[in-house]
Amino acid sequence: MCSSDLDRAPEVNSVFPCLPRAAIAPLAEWCFFWEWEPTRDQVRWMTSWDTTDRDIDRFAAGVRHLLAR
């Protein structure tokens, strides 16, 4: 398990959050991402360089919605 939601600061266009295990499969049905370190429930979320603030807001809202279940 990760010691925090983000155990390292974003360096480029990626973040490596740890998620509740039960949330990973429903999130993967909604959007593509890699399970980065499955033993720690850590995933890798990437953006492209043309990702807009609106894209990020929509993604964050979707993640919040699925995590609130």
HELIX and SHEET records of a PDB file:
HELIX    1   1 ARG A   21  TRP A   30  1                                  10    
HELIX    2   2 PRO A   38  ARG A   40  5                                   3    
HELIX    3   3 ASP A   53  LEU A   67  1                                  15    
SHEET    1   A 3 SER A  14  VAL A  15  0                                        
SHEET    2   A 3 GLN A  42  MET A  46 -1                                        
SHEET    3   A 3 TRP A  34  GLU A  37 -1                                        
END                                                                             
